[in-house]
């Protein structure tokens, strides 16, 4: 199954490591460092022109890590993933 992240971006659910609330998780220095490192290494995909609300971390078969920034709420993405909704 695939998960729609907004603005024509989809990811294969089998590669998803986690779905995180951007506002709540970015309070932690470790998360801010993780996101900064991902940005420096060009592993961040911005799926929105709007205010970001969540981020999704994936790891594909080649062990390439990607961070997708989405305007959709974390709860919305989790519901879509649980229901198999595209």
Secondary structure, DSSP 8 states (H G I E B T S, - for coil): -EEEEETTEEEEGGGEEEEEEHHHHTTSHHHHHHHHHHHHTT-EEE--SS---EEEEEE-TT--EEEEEESS-HHHHHHHHHHT--
